[in-house]
């Protein structure tokens, strides 16, 4: 998972890692509320 998040973020895609066994965490992320860990996507030039 760590590699997948790093690959996505390095290609400009934001990634949120949260507990998928708790549906409330997913709903909070969709609403834009802080939950889990956010990796902000950045593209190297």
C-alpha positions, 0 to 999 in steps of 0.5 A: 500500500505504501508503494501505491500511495507513493506512486499515485502521489508522485503522479499528482493524485491525492491519496487518503489512507484510512480504515476501510473497515469503518464506513464512517471514515470513508464518508467523512473523507468524501465530505472533505472532513479530516480523517486518516492520512492525506498524501498530497499529489505532486508532479516533479518537473 
